[in-house]
């Protein structure tokens, strides 16, 4: 299962979410802060600054904001390139202002971290690396080239060289660390958001298919009366035409109408049986739910063996469980994963006791990579594929999304999942047909999944199920 199936967003698409108005507001805040800092440095601390050049640099930001306000609509969303250009402009403007006000001797030099950290959260890797390298080069140049800070008596204000170099190293480390940290956190949050959206879409799709049966049943019920009227009328018309041999063609037409009405009745009756949306269709024996989940993968060239039986203290007959869409869809994804990696056979073992209901899915493949077992269930978990993997499974584009969806859906139903290997994945593989590959176990507390029915309860009439 891959992201394109659900239409999930990439980095460049996500960067288009940022509004121009948001960037303009942030820039106004920066402009007010820069003017306040320049004014305070001159009037409160009597520093001799290149005021003309400083205000010219700040003025470029003002002009840029005014142009953006009057040219573009308020609801404009910035593209990846436009976001990059705006952040690059802000970085260059800030570095020029620092160059005019003491370079790294200026305590506000730490603000160069802002544009790069923000870009790491919203822009692509290429844009972030470009901004980061640009910031590092400009900060390095300011170590040696800058306008000094002078008091009104002409004294130069500067910190010792060792602190300047320490500030330089600290900023370079902070640029690297904060950018990587922000990017990693943003990617994990975006991945989780995308994966949860895909889970909701998968569940909604399964629910729609399940609800379609109710629509079919309702249609069959509503169309029954007019079809009965058509049949009755055509039968009476055919009987009346028995006394008129010259109208035999009309009689044949009437009989044909009755025959087709009977055919429509039979079709609607079968559709109604398949799609009846009542309480009885909301539960099924455990083994039947497993078969329904595994059915789409029966013809993929692998044997799927289903075994079931009671555990210690369990009743002999398999329990009736809820046919919830998330249960079926989650089990189906686990079976798909097992079939993808199995060499010949997949085993599905169901067991129940008075306390729990469990399902184990095993295969005879290589098993889970040991270093990834603890991370199974995380969305978009990537692993470099070997050439042998590509030859064996060229269509597979595994990113962990299928397992994440399965884990999320099944945990929503009250289950706990565990992942393990049946043998040492580094040892020589056993012969096909032996369950030595991956093992996935799904365990529900019995009360979460089993339908409570007193012994001997008759089925009775079908009851409508209200959503």
C-alpha positions in Angstrom: 0.0 0.0 0.0 1.4 3.4 -1.0 0.6 7.0 -0.5 -0.7 7.6 -4.0 -3.7 5.3 -3.4 -4.9 7.9 -0.8 -3.7 11.1 -2.5 -1.5 12.1 0.3 0.6 15.3 0.1 4.3 15.7 -0.5 6.6 18.3 0.9 6.1 20.8 -2.0 2.3 20.4 -1.8 2.3 21.0 1.9 4.4 24.1 1.6 1.6 25.6 -0.5 -0.6 25.8 2.6 1.2 28.9 3.9 -0.7 32.1 3.3 1.0 35.2 2.1 -0.8 37.2 4.8 0.9 35.1 7.5 4.3 35.9 6.2 3.4 39.6 5.9 2.3 39.7 9.5 5.5 38.0 10.7 7.6 40.4 8.7 5.7 43.4 10.2 6.6 42.1 13.6 10.3 41.8 12.6 10.3 45.3 11.1 8.8 46.8 14.3 11.4 44.9 16.4 14.3 46.1 14.2 13.2 49.8 14.3 12.8 49.5 18.1 16.2 48.0 18.5 17.9 50.7 16.3 16.1 53.5 18.1 17.0 52.2 21.5 20.6 51.6 20.6 21.0 55.2 19.4 18.9 57.1 22.0 19.3 55.1 25.2 22.8 53.8 24.7 24.2 56.6 22.5 25.7 54.1 19.9 26.9 55.6 16.7 25.2 53.6 14.0 25.0 54.0 10.2 21.4 55.1 10.6 20.9 55.9 6.9 22.0 52.5 5.8 20.1 50.7 8.7 16.9 52.4 7.9 17.4 51.8 4.2 17.7 48.0 4.9 14.6 48.1 7.1 12.8 50.1 4.4 13.3 47.4 1.9 11.2 45.0 4.1 8.6 47.7 4.4 8.5 48.2 0.7 8.3 44.5 0.1 5.4 44.1 2.4 3.5 47.0 0.9 4.0 45.7 -2.6 2.8 42.2 -1.5 -0.3 43.8 0.2 -1.4 45.8 -2.8 -0.5 43.4 -5.6 -1.6 40.0 -4.3 -5.0 39.0 -2.7 -5.2 38.4 1.0 -6.0 34.7 0.6 -3.0 33.9 -1.7 -1.2 30.7 -0.8 2.5 30.8 -1.5 4.2 28.1 -3.6 7.4 26.3 -2.6 9.5 28.7 -4.7 7.7 31.8 -3.4 8.1 30.7 0.2 11.8 30.0 -0.4 12.3 33.5 -2.0 10.6 35.2 0.9 12.7 33.4 3.5 15.8 34.0 1.6 15.0 37.7 1.4 14.4 37.9 5.2 17.7 36.1 5.9 19.7 38.4 3.6 18.0 41.5 5.0 18.7 40.4 8.6 22.3 39.6 7.8 22.9 42.9 6.1 21.5 44.7 9.2 23.7 42.7 11.5 26.7 43.6 9.2 25.9 47.3 9.8 25.5 46.8 13.5 28.6 44.9 14.8 28.3 41.5 13.2 28.6 38.7 15.8 29.3 41.3 18.5 25.6 42.1 18.2 23.6 39.9 20.6 20.7 39.8 18.0 22.9 37.7 15.7 21.1 34.6 17.0 18.0 35.7 15.0 19.6 34.2 11.9 18.3 30.9 13.2 14.7 31.9 12.6 14.4 31.7 8.8 16.3 28.5 8.6 14.4 26.8 11.4 11.1 27.8 9.8 12.1 26.6 6.4 13.1 23.2 7.9 9.5 22.9 9.1 7.6 23.8 5.9 9.9 23.7 2.9 11.6 20.9 1.0 15.0 19.5 1.9 16.7 21.3 -1.0 15.3 24.7 0.0 16.3 24.1 3.6 19.8 23.1 2.8 20.2 26.1 0.5 19.0 28.5 3.2 21.2 26.8 5.9 24.4 27.0 3.8 23.6 30.6 2.9 23.2 31.5 6.6 26.4 29.7 7.5 28.4 31.5 4.9 27.0 34.9 5.9 27.6 34.3 9.6 31.2 33.2 8.8 31.8 36.4 6.8 30.5 38.5 9.6 33.2 37.2 11.9 35.8 39.3 9.9 33.7 41.8 8.0 31.3 44.2 9.8 30.8 47.7 10.8 31.9 48.1 14.5 29.7 49.4 17.2 30.9 52.8 18.5 29.8 54.9 21.4 29.4 58.7 21.1 32.9 59.1 22.5 34.3 56.9 19.7 35.0 53.8 21.7 34.6 50.5 19.8 32.3 48.0 21.6 33.4 44.5 20.9 33.6 41.2 22.9 36.8 39.2 23.1 37.8 37.2 20.0 37.4 33.9 21.8 33.7 34.8 22.5 33.2 35.9 18.9 34.5 32.6 17.7 32.4 30.8 20.3 29.4 32.7 19.1 30.2 31.7 15.5 30.6 28.0 16.4 27.4 28.1 18.5 25.4 29.6 15.7 26.7 27.1 13.2 25.9 24.2 15.5 22.5 25.7 16.3 21.7 26.1 12.6 22.5 22.4 11.9 20.9 21.0 15.0 17.7 23.1 15.2 17.1 22.7 11.4 17.5 18.9 11.6 15.4 18.7 14.8 12.6 20.9 13.4 12.6 19.0 10.1 12.5 15.6 11.9 9.6 16.7 14.2 7.7 18.3 11.3 8.1 15.2 9.1 6.9 12.8 11.8 3.9 15.0 12.6 3.1 15.3 8.9 3.6 11.6 8.4 1.3 10.8 11.3 -1.3 13.3 10.0 -1.2 11.8 6.5 -1.3 8.2 7.9 -4.3 9.0 10.1 -6.0 10.6 7.2 -5.4 7.5 5.1 -6.8 5.4 8.0 -9.9 7.4 8.1 -10.3 7.2 4.3 -9.8 3.4 4.3 -12.3 3.0 7.2 -14.8 5.4 5.4 -14.5 3.4 2.2 -15.1 0.1 4.0 -18.1 1.7 5.9 -19.6 2.9 2.6 -19.4 -0.5 1.1 -21.0 -1.9 4.2 -23.8 0.7 4.1 -24.4 0.0 0.4 -26.1 -3.2 1.4 -28.8 -1.2 3.3 -29.5 0.9 0.2 -29.9 -2.2 -1.9 -32.2 -3.8 0.6 -34.3 -0.7 0.7 -34.5 -0.5 -3.1 -35.6 -4.1 -3.2 -38.3 -3.5 -0.7 -39.6 -0.3 -2.4 -39.6 -1.8 -5.9 -41.5 -5.0 -4.8 -45.0 -3.4 -4.8 -44.9 -1.9 -8.4 -43.4 -5.1 -9.8 -46.2 -7.1 -8.2 -48.8 -4.7 -9.7 -47.1 -5.1 -13.2 -47.2 -8.9 -12.8 -50.9 -8.9 -11.8 -51.9 -6.6 -14.5 -50.0 -8.5 -17.2 -51.5 -11.8 -16.0 -55.1 -10.4 -16.2 -54.4 -9.0 -19.6 -53.1 -12.4 -20.8 -56.2 -14.1 -19.5 -58.5 -11.6 -21.2 -56.7 -12.2 -24.5 -57.3 -16.0 -24.4 -60.7 -15.4 -26.0 -59.2 -13.4 -28.9 -57.0 -15.6 -31.0 -56.5 -12.8 -33.5 -54.6 -10.9 -30.7 -52.1 -13.6 -30.0 -49.2 -11.2 -30.5 -50.6 -9.0 -27.7 -51.0 -12.0 -25.5 -47.3 -13.0 -26.1 -46.3 -9.5 -25.1 -48.3 -9.7 -21.9 -46.7 -13.0 -21.0 -43.3 -11.6 -21.7 -44.0 -8.7 -19.4 -45.1 -11.1 -16.6 -41.9 -13.2 -17.2 -39.6 -10.2 -17.0 -41.5 -9.0 -13.8 -40.8 -12.4 -12.2 -37.1 -12.0 -13.2 -36.9 -8.6 -11.7 -38.5 -10.0 -8.5 -35.9 -12.8 -8.3 -33.0 -10.3 -8.9 -34.2 -8.0 -6.2 -34.8 -10.8 -3.8 -31.2 -12.0 -4.1 -29.9 -8.4 -3.8 -32.0 -8.0 -0.7 -30.6 -11.1 0.9 -27.0 -10.0 0.1 -27.6 -6.4 1.3 -30.0 -6.7 4.1 -28.7 -4.2 6.7 -30.0 -5.6 10.0 -28.6 -6.8 13.3 -28.0 -10.3 12.1 -25.7 -9.1 9.3 -23.7 -7.2 12.0 -22.3 -10.4 13.5 -20.8 -13.6 12.2 -18.8 -16.6 13.4 -15.1 -15.7 14.0 -13.9 -18.1 11.2 -16.3 -16.5 8.7 -15.0 -13.0 9.4 -11.4 -14.3 8.9 -12.4 -15.9 5.6 -14.0 -12.6 4.5 -10.8 -10.7 5.4 -8.5 -13.2 3.6 -10.7 -13.7 0.5 -9.2 -11.0 -1.7 -5.8 -12.6 -1.4 -6.8 -16.2 -2.0 -5.8 -16.1 -5.7 -2.4 -14.5 -5.4 -0.3 -17.7 -5.8 0.1 -18.4 -2.1 -1.7 -20.9 0.1 -3.7 -19.4 2.9 -4.5 -22.0 5.6 -7.1 -21.1 8.2 -7.2 -23.0 11.5 -9.3 -22.4 14.5 -10.1 -24.0 17.8 -10.9 -23.2 21.5 -8.1 -22.5 24.0 -8.0 -23.6 27.6 -11.5 -23.2 29.1 -13.0 -22.1 25.8 -16.3 -23.3 24.5 -16.3 -25.7 21.6 -18.3 -23.6 19.1 -16.5 -20.5 17.7 -17.9 -17.2 19.1 -20.1 -14.8 17.2 -18.1 -11.6 16.7 -19.0 -8.1 15.5 -18.5 -7.7 11.7 -17.1 -4.2 12.1 -15.5 -2.7 9.0 -12.3 -1.7 10.9 -11.8 -5.3 12.0 -12.2 -6.8 8.5 -10.1 -4.1 6.9 -7.3 -4.3 9.5 -7.1 -8.1 9.3 -7.1 -7.9 5.5 -4.1 -5.6 5.6 -2.2 -8.0 7.8 -3.0 -10.9 5.5 -1.9 -8.8 2.5 1.4 -8.1 4.2 1.9 -11.8 5.0 1.1 -12.8 1.4 3.4 -10.2 0.1 6.4 -11.6 2.0 5.5 -15.3 2.1 7.2 -17.7 -0.2 4.5 -20.3 -0.4 2.1 -20.4 2.6 0.3 -18.2 5.0 -1.2 -19.6 8.2 -4.1 -17.9 10.1 -4.7 -19.4 13.5 -7.8 -18.3 15.5 -8.2 -19.2 19.2 -10.7 -18.2 21.9 -11.1 -18.6 25.6 -13.5 -17.3 28.2 -11.3 -14.2 28.5 -9.8 -13.4 25.0 -10.1 -13.9 21.3 -6.8 -14.1 19.4 -5.8 -14.4 15.8 -2.2 -15.2 14.7 -1.0 -14.7 11.1 2.2 -16.5 10.2 4.2 -16.9 6.9 7.2 -18.8 5.6 9.1 -15.7 4.4 12.3 -14.1 5.7 10.5 -12.4 8.7 10.7 -8.9 10.0 14.1 -7.1 10.0 15.2 -7.5 13.7 16.2 -3.8 13.9 12.7 -2.7 12.8 10.5 -4.9 15.0 10.2 -2.2 17.6 9.1 0.4 15.0 6.6 -1.7 13.2 3.3 0.2 13.0 4.9 3.6 12.6 3.8 5.3 9.3 6.1 5.7 6.3 8.9 3.6 7.8 11.4 3.3 5.0 14.1 0.6 4.5 16.5 0.4 1.6 15.5 -2.6 -0.5 18.1 -5.0 -1.9 18.3 -6.0 -5.5 17.0 -9.4 -4.6 13.9 -7.8 -3.0 13.2 -5.8 -6.1 13.5 -8.8 -8.3 11.2 -10.9 -6.0 8.6 -8.2 -5.4 9.0 -5.5 -8.1 5.4 -4.2 -7.5 5.9 -3.6 -3.7 6.4 -0.1 -2.5 6.2 -0.7 1.2 6.3 2.3 3.5 4.7 0.9 6.6 1.4 2.6 5.8 -0.6 -0.7 5.4 0.6 -2.0 8.8 0.0 1.4 10.4 -3.6 1.4 9.1 -4.1 -2.2 10.3 -2.7 -1.5 13.7 -4.7 1.7 14.1 -8.0 0.1 13.0 -7.6 -3.0 15.1 -6.5 -1.1 18.2 -9.6 1.1 17.7 -11.7 -2.1 18.0 -10.0 -2.9 21.4 -7.3 -5.2 20.2 -3.6 -5.4 21.1 -1.0 -6.3 18.4 2.4 -7.8 18.7 5.0 -8.5 16.1 7.7 -11.2 16.2 9.7 -13.6 14.0 9.2 -17.4 14.1 13.0 -18.0 13.6 16.3 -16.2 13.5 16.2 -14.0 10.3 20.0 -14.2 10.0 19.9 -18.1 10.1 19.5 -20.0 6.8 15.9 -20.0 5.7 13.8 -23.1 6.3 12.1 -24.9 3.4 9.0 -23.3 2.0 5.9 -24.5 3.8 7.3 -24.1 7.3 6.1 -21.2 9.5 9.4 -19.6 10.3 8.8 -16.1 9.0 6.9 -13.1 10.5 4.3 -13.6 13.2 1.5 -11.0 13.9 -0.8 -11.7 16.9 -4.0 -9.8 17.4 -5.7 -10.2 20.8 -9.1 -8.8 21.9 -10.6 -9.0 25.3 -13.6 -11.2 24.7 -16.1 -8.5 25.8 -14.7 -6.1 23.1 -15.4 -8.3 20.1 -17.8 -11.1 21.0 -21.6 -10.6 20.6 -23.4 -11.5 23.8 -26.2 -13.9 23.1 -27.9 -16.0 25.7 -27.7 -19.8 24.9 -30.6 -20.9 22.8 -31.7 -17.4 21.7 -33.7 -17.8 18.5 -32.8 -15.5 15.6 -36.4 -14.3 15.1 -37.3 -11.7 12.6 -34.7 -9.4 11.0 -34.5 -6.1 12.8 -33.5 -2.9 11.2 -30.1 -1.5 12.2 -30.2 2.2 13.0 -26.9 4.0 12.2 
